[in-house]
Amino acid sequence: MEPMTGLEFLKMVRATPTLKSVPFIMVTAEGKPENVIAAKAAGVSNYIVKPFNAVTLKQKISAVLGAF
């Protein structure tokens, strides 16, 4: 994602008062524990590692927004 990383974008969103409470699900190919920890520390609502399927996506969205 150019010109910034997803983590940088997340930090920018969380630093913006009008956006800081918006649910944020990060989708990435990076499943390293340190990346997940950094995203959690930055305020990510949930984290999905590629590849994923529709069931996983629905579970993650439901966990953030509630059942649908």
Secondary structure, DSSP 4 states (H G I P E B T S, - for coil): --SS-HHHHHHHHHHSTTTTTS--EEEES---HHHHHHHHHHT-SEEEESS--HHHHHHHHHHHH---
